[in-house]
Amino acid sequence: MLHESAGARFRFRGVKDNEELDLGNVRIRVLHTPGHTPEHIALAVIDKTRGSEPWFLLSGHTLMVGDLGRTELASSAEEGARSLFRSMQKLKTLPDYLEVLPGAFSGSVCGRSLSGKPSSTLGFERRFNSAFQIDNEAAFVRHMLENIPQPPAEATRIRAINLGLEAD
């Protein structure tokens, strides 16, 4: 399952923004959150036996504990930052109590100031994640373009392999 815009060269189920997938007592709401990659998604998980509001967010490499995903590994840094800013505005509409379970934490090359804590809440990140706090698009883009670390040596190749564009 990937966002419909993924352009992978293998069969996948393409999903759309705000599409809901029912899996027994669980409903998953797909949120298209481009920025780290153009096709990136986050998944808001709802336990239908407890209520209609999301229980937790699988945020991938969009919102992580202490930082946001890098924007230059799959597109231009500025284009990715502008997309990520819009994605952050979408995530900011979600409730503070929502648990955030990211795809990476400290040690990953996909963020710059990642915490070693593997999970958080949206409210905690709203208060203490300096990148997530920026509400002005121009200031956000400037922030994301500062101190960009060297990309991993094989970043372009790994992305191509992940999309089935190149054999490993």
Stockholm file with secondary structure:
# STOCKHOLM 1.0

chainA/1-168         MLHESAGARFRFRGVKDNEELDLGNVRIRVLHTPGHTPEHIALAVIDKTRGSEPWFLLSGHTLMVGDLGRTELASSAEEGARSLFRSMQKLKTLPDYLEVLPGAFSGSVCGRSLSGKPSSTLGFERRFNSAFQIDNEAAFVRHMLENIPQPPAEATRIRAINLGLEAD
#=GR chainA/1-168 SS CEETTCCCSSCCCEECTTCEEEETTEEEEEEECTTSSTTCEEEEEEETTTCSSCCEEEEETTEETTEECCSSSSSCHHHHHHHHHHHHHHHTTSCTTCEEEESCCTTCTTCSSCCSCSCEEHHHHHHHCHHHHCCCHHHHHHHHHTTCCCCCTTHHHHHHHHTTSSCC
#=GC SS_cons         CEETTCCCSSCCCEECTTCEEEETTEEEEEEECTTSSTTCEEEEEEETTTCSSCCEEEEETTEETTEECCSSSSSCHHHHHHHHHHHHHHHTTSCTTCEEEESCCTTCTTCSSCCSCSCEEHHHHHHHCHHHHCCCHHHHHHHHHTTCCCCCTTHHHHHHHHTTSSCC
//
